[in-house]
């Protein structure tokens, strides 16, 4: 069993078993030698063929993640986020939604990790003398918040939020300083161009008059009636 173990996931361990069976030409003898039911493997082959037919019908490309197990674990998390559990003790977990305690089964591939992961998703819980999780995969808590935002959120500690705030302020300050430097550089280049244009022989300096309010005095206007009456008064005085 240890030859086909994928340390962080029982689902990926089953996938590796199926891959090894395909490499050995889907042999029933190989399955019997490794104590695997060949009928179960053939059923998996049929289901996989059905999924391929559906993808071809929907014109979806068949892209393999290869040996990048993190992508496969993230896909598993997207399907089982409602069965997510958080570590309570060594091998003991609590369901994040219901709070039901459950225990990691000793036959799980996760026992080969050497440590207990903080967060897992599981396929089902089997009730015996204890509540054991079966077919378990270790996941990143950020995946739970991403795949099931209606149920999970990430609460940052005070220290983490303070550090992030300082980094954001530092980035903002650097951006402002960069913009100011570019603006000063553009102003300096413009000044140099104007100075070079003024010092070039054969160029005429032209000035433009600008009208500003309050700079010029408005001439006083005299009423024509008053002027005419004053002239008549002077004539009458001369005749007398």
Residue pairs with C-beta under 8 A, 6 or more apart in sequence:
2 112
4 13
4 16
4 17
4 20
5 13
5 16
5 109
5 112
6 12
6 13
6 15
6 16
6 69
6 109
7 109
7 110
7 112
7 113
8 69
8 73
8 109
8 110
8 113
8 117
8 137
8 138
9 69
9 72
9 73
9 76
9 109
9 110
9 136
9 137
9 138
10 108
10 109
10 110
10 134
10 135
10 136
10 137
11 72
11 76
11 123
11 135
11 137
12 69
12 72
12 73
12 76
12 137
13 109
14 135
15 72
17 34
17 36
17 41
18 41
18 44
18 45
20 30
21 27
21 30
21 31
21 36
21 41
24 30
26 41
26 42
26 45
28 38
31 37
31 38
31 41
32 38
52 62
55 61
55 62
65 71
65 72
73 137
73 138
73 139
73 143
74 139
74 140
74 143
74 147
76 121
76 137
76 139
77 84
77 121
77 137
77 139
77 140
77 143
77 144
77 147
78 143
78 147
80 121
80 122
80 123
80 137
81 121
81 143
81 144
81 147
81 148
81 151
81 152
82 97
82 148
82 151
83 95
83 121
83 122
83 123
83 124
84 95
84 96
84 97
84 119
84 120
84 121
84 139
84 144
84 148
84 152
85 93
85 94
85 95
85 96
85 102
85 119
85 120
85 121
85 122
85 133
86 93
86 94
86 96
86 118
86 119
87 93
87 116
87 117
87 118
87 119
87 120
88 94
88 101
90 116
91 103
91 104
91 116
92 101
92 102
92 103
92 104
93 101
93 102
93 103
93 104
93 120
93 133
94 100
94 101
94 102
95 101
95 102
96 144
96 151
96 152
97 151
100 125
100 131
101 131
102 122
102 125
102 131
102 132
102 133
103 130
103 131
103 132
103 133
104 110
104 111
104 116
104 120
104 132
104 133
104 136
105 126
105 132
105 133
105 134
105 136
108 133
108 134
108 136
110 116
110 117
110 120
110 136
110 138
113 138
117 138
117 139
118 141
119 138
119 139
119 140
119 141
119 144
120 133
120 136
120 137
120 138
120 139
121 136
121 137
121 139
122 133
122 134
122 135
122 136
122 137
123 134
123 135
123 136
124 133
124 134
124 135
125 131
125 132
125 133
125 134
126 132
126 134
141 152
141 154
142 154
144 151
144 152
145 152
145 153
145 154
156 164
197 203
198 205
